[in-house]
Amino acid sequence: VLSNLFSFTVDNPNEEREEAIQELMEEGMRSAHQAILQQAPGGGSTLTGLLILQDQMTIAHIGDSRAYQIDPEKDVQVLTTDHSLVKRLQDLGQITSDEAAIHPQRNVLYRALGQAEPIDAEVITSPVPSSGYLMLCSDGLWGVVSDNEMVEIITTADSPQEASQKLLEAANTAGGPDNISVIIIEIPD
């Protein structure tokens, strides 16, 4: 997938890149999906990937891991949609966010790698923010550490690496009931 992406970006003008990059990200998701089906039947995974190319970012997403944008004013925006039963119930107005946080089926996904064919990944392209941070993380982080605490840790740490480590520690201190993954990218002014 990466070699296809590199070849394409070198050989094609900007106006054709967005659609092709989205297709390549979807191809990567399908490849990961097939690998799970072949090598771990019955297994599954969420995936949130980010590609930044010049002034555009493309996010490929399936499941309940998330991509966040944190701007310099400490405003946080979730860039992805959780593909979970409780998020769907929230969207339908059947439960509140407080009820979703403690719902017994909060970890049930209706979209994930390794589930039914064909997969329906979410792929979005948008401009790279002019400054701030981007964060990719699993529900092992966002499920136990509040947005406010995440933003405070990220914006006060000396580096994205330090922020990542402190977020992992905060999630573990909060009980760490699930796998915890986090990647933070600082976007310089």
QUICOR-V859159 format. One record per residue. N is the residue number from 1. SS is DSSP state (a for helix, b for strand, c for the rest). OMEGA is omega in degrees with one decimal (none if undefined). D_CENTER is the distance of its C-alpha to the mean C-alpha in whole Angstrom. Layout:
n->N ss->SS omega->OMEGA d_center->D_CENTER
n->N ss->SS omega->OMEGA d_center->D_CENTER
//
This chain:
n->1 ss->c omega->-179.0 d_center->19
n->2 ss->a omega->179.0 d_center->19
n->3 ss->a omega->175.5 d_center->23
n->4 ss->a omega->179.8 d_center->22
n->5 ss->a omega->-179.7 d_center->20
n->6 ss->a omega->-179.9 d_center->22
n->7 ss->a omega->-177.7 d_center->25
n->8 ss->a omega->-176.5 d_center->24
n->9 ss->a omega->178.1 d_center->23
n->10 ss->a omega->-170.9 d_center->27
n->11 ss->a omega->-172.3 d_center->29
n->12 ss->c omega->179.1 d_center->28
n->13 ss->c omega->-175.3 d_center->28
n->14 ss->a omega->-173.5 d_center->25
n->15 ss->a omega->179.1 d_center->25
n->16 ss->a omega->-172.5 d_center->25
n->17 ss->a omega->-173.7 d_center->22
n->18 ss->a omega->-179.0 d_center->19
n->19 ss->a omega->-179.3 d_center->20
n->20 ss->a omega->178.2 d_center->20
n->21 ss->a omega->177.0 d_center->17
n->22 ss->a omega->178.4 d_center->15
n->23 ss->a omega->178.8 d_center->18
n->24 ss->a omega->176.9 d_center->17
n->25 ss->a omega->176.6 d_center->13
n->26 ss->a omega->177.3 d_center->14
n->27 ss->a omega->176.7 d_center->17
n->28 ss->a omega->177.6 d_center->15
n->29 ss->a omega->179.2 d_center->13
n->30 ss->a omega->178.4 d_center->17
n->31 ss->a omega->177.9 d_center->18
n->32 ss->a omega->178.6 d_center->15
n->33 ss->a omega->-179.8 d_center->16
n->34 ss->a omega->178.8 d_center->20
n->35 ss->a omega->178.6 d_center->20
n->36 ss->a omega->-179.9 d_center->19
n->37 ss->a omega->-176.8 d_center->21
n->38 ss->a omega->-172.0 d_center->24
n->39 ss->a omega->-179.1 d_center->24
n->40 ss->c omega->-178.9 d_center->22
n->41 ss->c omega->-177.6 d_center->24
n->42 ss->c omega->178.3 d_center->23
n->43 ss->c omega->179.1 d_center->19
n->44 ss->c omega->179.9 d_center->16
n->45 ss->b omega->167.4 d_center->12
n->46 ss->c omega->176.5 d_center->9
n->47 ss->b omega->172.1 d_center->7
n->48 ss->b omega->-178.7 d_center->4
n->49 ss->b omega->-177.8 d_center->6
n->50 ss->b omega->174.3 d_center->8
n->51 ss->b omega->175.4 d_center->12
n->52 ss->b omega->179.6 d_center->14
n->53 ss->b omega->-175.8 d_center->17
n->54 ss->c omega->-175.6 d_center->20
n->55 ss->c omega->-179.4 d_center->19
n->56 ss->b omega->172.9 d_center->16
n->57 ss->b omega->177.9 d_center->13
n->58 ss->b omega->179.7 d_center->11
n->59 ss->b omega->172.3 d_center->7
n->60 ss->b omega->-169.0 d_center->8
n->61 ss->b omega->169.8 d_center->6
n->62 ss->b omega->180.0 d_center->8
n->63 ss->c omega->-176.8 d_center->9
n->64 ss->c omega->164.9 d_center->8
n->65 ss->c omega->-172.2 d_center->5
n->66 ss->b omega->167.1 d_center->3
n->67 ss->b omega->179.6 d_center->4
n->68 ss->b omega->168.0 d_center->7
n->69 ss->b omega->176.8 d_center->11
n->70 ss->b omega->-177.7 d_center->14
n->71 ss->c omega->-176.6 d_center->17
n->72 ss->c omega->178.3 d_center->20
n->73 ss->c omega->178.1 d_center->22
n->74 ss->c omega->172.7 d_center->19
n->75 ss->c omega->-177.7 d_center->18
n->76 ss->b omega->178.8 d_center->14
n->77 ss->b omega->173.6 d_center->12
n->78 ss->b omega->-175.3 d_center->9
n->79 ss->c omega->-177.8 d_center->8
n->80 ss->c omega->177.3 d_center->6
n->81 ss->c omega->176.8 d_center->9
n->82 ss->c omega->177.5 d_center->9
n->83 ss->c omega->-176.8 d_center->11
n->84 ss->b omega->178.9 d_center->14
n->85 ss->a omega->-176.5 d_center->17
n->86 ss->a omega->176.6 d_center->17
n->87 ss->a omega->177.4 d_center->15
n->88 ss->a omega->178.2 d_center->17
n->89 ss->a omega->175.8 d_center->20
n->90 ss->a omega->-178.9 d_center->19
n->91 ss->a omega->178.5 d_center->19
n->92 ss->c omega->179.1 d_center->22
n->93 ss->c omega->-177.4 d_center->24
n->94 ss->c omega->175.0 d_center->25
n->95 ss->c omega->177.5 d_center->23
n->96 ss->c omega->177.2 d_center->22
n->97 ss->a omega->176.7 d_center->19
n->98 ss->a omega->177.5 d_center->22
n->99 ss->a omega->179.4 d_center->23
n->100 ss->a omega->-176.9 d_center->19
n->101 ss->a omega->-178.5 d_center->19
n->102 ss->a omega->-177.7 d_center->22
n->103 ss->c omega->-178.2 d_center->22
n->104 ss->c omega->179.5 d_center->23
n->105 ss->c omega->-176.6 d_center->20
n->106 ss->c omega->179.4 d_center->17
n->107 ss->c omega->179.7 d_center->16
n->108 ss->c omega->-178.9 d_center->17
n->109 ss->b omega->173.1 d_center->15
n->110 ss->c omega->172.9 d_center->16
n->111 ss->c omega->176.4 d_center->14
n->112 ss->c omega->173.0 d_center->12
n->113 ss->b omega->179.7 d_center->14
n->114 ss->c omega->176.8 d_center->17
n->115 ss->c omega->-174.4 d_center->18
n->116 ss->c omega->176.8 d_center->21
n->117 ss->c omega->-20.5 d_center->21
n->118 ss->c omega->177.5 d_center->20
n->119 ss->c omega->-179.1 d_center->16
n->120 ss->c omega->-178.9 d_center->15
n->121 ss->c omega->175.6 d_center->12
n->122 ss->b omega->178.0 d_center->10
n->123 ss->b omega->-177.9 d_center->11
n->124 ss->b omega->176.3 d_center->11
n->125 ss->b omega->178.0 d_center->13
n->126 ss->b omega->177.1 d_center->14
n->127 ss->b omega->173.7 d_center->16
n->128 ss->c omega->177.1 d_center->15
n->129 ss->c omega->-177.3 d_center->16
n->130 ss->c omega->177.2 d_center->20
n->131 ss->c omega->179.8 d_center->19
n->132 ss->b omega->-175.3 d_center->17
n->133 ss->b omega->167.2 d_center->13
n->134 ss->b omega->179.8 d_center->10
n->135 ss->b omega->170.5 d_center->8
n->136 ss->b omega->-179.6 d_center->5
n->137 ss->b omega->177.1 d_center->6
n->138 ss->c omega->179.5 d_center->7
n->139 ss->a omega->173.3 d_center->10
n->140 ss->a omega->174.4 d_center->12
n->141 ss->a omega->-172.6 d_center->12
n->142 ss->a omega->179.3 d_center->11
n->143 ss->c omega->-176.8 d_center->13
n->144 ss->c omega->179.0 d_center->16
n->145 ss->c omega->-176.5 d_center->16
n->146 ss->c omega->176.2 d_center->16
n->147 ss->a omega->-179.1 d_center->15
n->148 ss->a omega->179.4 d_center->18
n->149 ss->a omega->178.0 d_center->18
n->150 ss->a omega->-178.9 d_center->15
n->151 ss->a omega->179.8 d_center->16
n->152 ss->a omega->179.4 d_center->20
n->153 ss->a omega->-176.9 d_center->19
n->154 ss->a omega->-173.9 d_center->17
n->155 ss->a omega->178.7 d_center->19
n->156 ss->a omega->179.6 d_center->22
n->157 ss->c omega->-180.0 d_center->21
n->158 ss->c omega->-178.4 d_center->23
n->159 ss->c omega->174.5 d_center->20
n->160 ss->a omega->178.9 d_center->17
n->161 ss->a omega->178.1 d_center->18
n->162 ss->a omega->178.8 d_center->20
n->163 ss->a omega->178.9 d_center->17
n->164 ss->a omega->-179.9 d_center->15
n->165 ss->a omega->179.6 d_center->18
n->166 ss->a omega->177.1 d_center->19
n->167 ss->a omega->176.1 d_center->16
n->168 ss->a omega->178.8 d_center->16
n->169 ss->a omega->179.4 d_center->20
n->170 ss->a omega->178.9 d_center->19
n->171 ss->a omega->178.3 d_center->17
n->172 ss->a omega->177.6 d_center->20
n->173 ss->a omega->179.6 d_center->22
n->174 ss->c omega->176.7 d_center->21
n->175 ss->c omega->176.8 d_center->22
n->176 ss->c omega->-174.1 d_center->19
n->177 ss->c omega->-174.5 d_center->19
n->178 ss->c omega->174.1 d_center->16
n->179 ss->c omega->-177.3 d_center->14
n->180 ss->c omega->176.5 d_center->13
n->181 ss->c omega->178.0 d_center->10
n->182 ss->b omega->172.3 d_center->9
n->183 ss->b omega->179.2 d_center->10
n->184 ss->b omega->178.1 d_center->11
n->185 ss->b omega->175.8 d_center->13
n->186 ss->b omega->177.8 d_center->16
n->187 ss->b omega->-177.7 d_center->17
n->188 ss->c omega->177.8 d_center->21
n->189 ss->c omega->none d_center->23
//
